[in-house]
Every structure is written in C-alpha cells, then in structure tokens.
Amino acid sequence: MLTRAVAFYRDKINDKVDWRLLTFLLLFLNVKLAIKIPVILLFSLWPANFKFGFRFKDSRLPLFYPLIIIIAIVNWIIYQGYVNGNYNIVLLTGIGFWILCILTIHQVKLAIDNNTPEKVHQTITAFFIINALISLLILAVIVLKTHTINPYTYQGQYQKYFINTGDYIKGIAFDTSITNSTLCAFGVIYFLIRKNAVMLLVCMAILLFTASNFVNLALLPILLLLFAFRTDRYQKSLVVVCFVFLVVFMAKISPQNNNYTTQTLIHLFKKDKPVNTAAVPVNPMADWRITDRPDNTLTPEERKQKIATLYLDSVGKMLDSIRVRRRPDYAKNAFLADGGRIAITEPNLNGDFYQYNKETPLAMLQLVNFIKLHKTALPTAGNDDFVYAIPGKAAGFLQTIAFFRTHLGKILTGTGIGNFSSKLAYRTAGSGFAGGYPAKYAYINHDFLVNHLDLYLYFYSKQTSLHSISNSPYSVYDQLLAEYGLLGIILFIVCYIGFFIRHYQKLTYGLPILFLVLAVLLTDYWFEQLSVMVFFELLLLLNIKENETVKPILP
C-alpha cells in the first residue's frame, strides 16, 4: 500500500504541480516580513542562482527595478541625505525592498523557465484552491461566532462584522482583504480565458465575500469588454453567471455594501471646495440618539423630548422585566401575537449592542496621541475646524502636485525614497502606522509630515466609516511621482509596463489582468507589499512563455 501511495503521488500529483513554486507562493505572500525575508533568502540561496539577465535590449527581467534604485541613490547624493544617520537607514531599507522585488520576480521567472506551462497552470490552480479553502474557513468561523448564517447583515457585537465582514476574509496571505480580492480578481480573468468554470466561480465567490467594492468596480468593465470582444459563447455564459453572482450578493447577502458604494461614488465625484467649520458650524452629534446627547447641546424643546424618551424607556424596561419573570426560561423571547400566533421578540437594533462601539480603538488612540504631540505642525489633522470636502486619495494627489509647483527643482527625480509618499515613510515614522520600526531610528521628513501623513491622520483618527480606500493617500502612482519624480513615472511606463506590453500579441488573460493591475495600483503601495505584484508577474511571464514561438535553429 505504501508503494502504491508513493506511485500515486509521483504519477498523479507530484508531476503535475511544482511544489517548490507552490510553497514559495504560499509562504512569501504572507503579510509578515518576518516570513517573507527568510523565505526569499532561502529560495535564492538554495540553489544559488543570481543570473538576473538585466540588459538594455531583450532584458530577462524588467529594468525598472535596478534603475529605480539608481534614482534613489542619486537623490540621496543630491539632497545630501547622508548627513542624517537615520535617513541612511531609511535609504538602505527602501533599497532592500526593491532588491526583494528583484529576487521574487527572479524566482518566479526561474520556475516558469524550468517547468512546462501546464505544470505551472496546475500549480496556480492549487494555489487558488488553498486560498479559497482558507477564506471559507475564516467565513465559517465568523458564522459560528455570530450564530447567524449571514454575518453580512448581522449587527450584533457592536457591528464588528456587518458591513465589515469582508475585511476579515484575508485568504492565505492574511493581509488586507483587498489583497485577497485582487488575487481572486486575477483568478476570475485567468480561469475565464482558460474556460475553467468551476475555478472561475470559486474565485468569483471568494471575491464577493471579501466585499471589496473598488475591485468589483474595476473588474466589471474588464468583464464587459471581454464579453464583447474576446470571448466565445461558453465564456460569455460564464461572464453572465459572474454578474448574477454579483447582483445576488449586493441585493440579498450584503445590501448595505450597495448603499455604501453609491454614497462613496457620490462623494467621489462631488466638486465642492473644502470648507472651514469656523465659518459653517457643524454639529458632530446631530445623528446621535437624543438620549445620548448632552443637555448643553439641546434646545429647550429637545430637552423635553429627551426627558420623555428616558421616562418611556425606563417604563418599558420595567414592564419587560415583569413579563420575563412571569414566563418560563424557554419562553423568554416568545410572545402571543395577533390571532393567537406565537412569535419571537425581534432584537432592538437601536440598542448599544447593535450600534458601533463608541470606545476608541487602540490603533486610533495612537493616531490621536501623535496628533496631540505634533498639533502645531499638522495643518489639517491639528485643526479641529477643518473639513475635507473631497476624498483623501484625491487630496493626496493634489498635495503632490501643489508640492512640485513650489519645488520645481525636485520634479525630475522626486523628493527621495521614504520622504513623501510610501509605506516606508509611514513605517519609519516610528508610531506603528505601517508596521514596527525601532523608535531610536525613527525618521519623518517635514514634507511628508505636513502633507500625506497629515492627510492620513485627519481621516484615520476619526470614525471608522472614513477608513476607506477612497480616503487613503496610498498609491503606487503617487509614490513614483513624489519620491522618484517624472523619471520614476517614465521608468515605470517604459521599463515595467513596456516590458510586458511589448508582448501584447502573446497575451490572452495577461492583457486584461494588466489593465486590472493599472487600476489596483491606485489603492496601495503594492511594490512594497510584496504580494499582488508577485502574482501579477507570475501570470504575465507565464502567458508570454506559453504563447511564444520557438525560433528554428539555423544550419
């Protein structure tokens, strides 16, 4: 039996999956740098192969990576960053991230070169199966915790889940839910083109469970274009099924996400100018229940309403307690309705248990404390009267443009790595904004402090409804322009996007995935995340290899 089991593994499983590549993906995509760095070092050194093949003509890997490091070093010399010991550490850390990007795409390229396309396809399928199982397991745990079949409409536990349920579906990476949703969106396009209906629907289901409105909106036009121009009748039917999945999810499973998306889009396209509440007073407690508002914020008529409401609430509680004592334990939630029908008492959704928790989370307290320490240096977060009338992401781009208008000398190569717009800049601030960093080596550039950090603090120190992608200043485009200047943007277009797009005739699923990535790059500093871009590069390099024409050997 053992011999047969080994033979089955060798013939049916081992030969169809590249276990080295699968293990690398499962471990390296984990959100923890403490796992990423040892994994990439181990795979790079065993066996050792550092033939990256960078060339100006027919480069094996995108020249974007080494050239962007050169810009960072040039900025360090031009702006004399070497005089600040803490910034030298920032520079080395930032360059380290870019080197990790090179090592990961090199490992992906080696896996594709050393395997047949079909074996890599089977490995990718195995990855998506494992990711789906982990995502469904997380969802099952949430269902058990909430004791409801649909946690997306469950308002208990101070609305811990409810509209936020998708944020917990993090998948195998255990990163933010948008990482999982982006990977699943890749899978939807990938399996659609390859006509794998089962895996397509699995990826679409997990994508919807993550409830990422941005990724859904980015994927929809791509599916419509594929439906119109790049699919046969069978694939068109699969696209229709995906749209049905989306409609059912938005209408029945998570209807509040539909309302949230609508309100976000309305806010996104508003053209109102920022206002100052010193001129236009805003009552932050206007939407509170009248019994929760202090008396000094109420009019005389509202005070009378508050007294009457409190009296009626207290009487109702007394009557409820009397009724409960007269009933046996098993009938406490049951009552006799009209017509003699026995019904169960509905929960009071206005109660505190079904509303947002009013206690300030620990992470938000860190932001509030940081604002207090730097209040005079923060133009918006430190100004209690200021109100942004546009989304934070748009405000971030406007900050970058305004900065270069007054600093034209920096527009060519940018402000320097970690100085304006990057996850590294948030991390090195030393306050836990984007992961841990030694406090004694903390570094905050003034341009970052009064622009993007101030913007981030303004939105993320307030109620959780403002903690959305539309208000996050994170963006790869902003990072490249702000910290690497126009040269950084040009290198990205020519040496990174151009590296893949020059093979456009060979790209089937690769081309729509490329368009999706261009949209997703608006949402985070994805190169520093070391997750989504790795899988993107795997799919594009694989698509190029499987459709390339083998050149005949000339005599």
CORCORKA-V453541 format. One line per field, one symbol per residue. ss: DSSP state (2 for helix, 1 for strand, 0 for the rest). phi: phi as a letter, one per 40 degrees, with the letter a starting at -180 (. if undefined). A space follows every 50 residues. Layout:
ss=???
phi=???
This chain:
ss=02222222222222220022222222220000222222222222200100 00000000000002222222222222220022202222222222222222 22222222222220002222222222222222222222222222220000 22200222200222222200222000222222222222222220002222 22222222200022222222222222222200222222222222222222 22202222222222222200000011000000000000022200222002 22222222222222222222222222002220011102220111000000 02220000000222222222222022200000000110000222222222 22222202220000000000002222200000000000222000022222 22222222220002220022200002222222222222222222222222 20022200222222222222000002222002222222222222220000 00000
phi=.cccccccccccbdcbbcccccccccccccccccbdcccccccccbccab ccgcacbfccbccdcccccccccccdcccfcccbdccdccdccccccccc ccccccccccccccbcdcccdcccccccccccccccccccccccccfacb ccbcbcfffcbfccdcccccgccfcccccccccccdcdcdccccgbcccd ccccccdcccfccccdcccdccccccdcbbbcccccccccccccdccccc cbcbccccccccccccccccbccdbbcccbcbccbccccdccccccbbcd ccccccccccccccccccccccccccbcdcbccbaccdggccbbcccccc cdcbbccccccccccccccccccbdccbcbccbcccbcbbcccccccccc ccccccbccbccbgchcgbaaacccccccgbgcahcadccbdabcccccc bccdcccdcccbdccccbdcbcccacccccccbbgccccccccccbccdc ccbdcccbcccccccccdcccccacccccfaccccdcdccccccccbccc ccccc
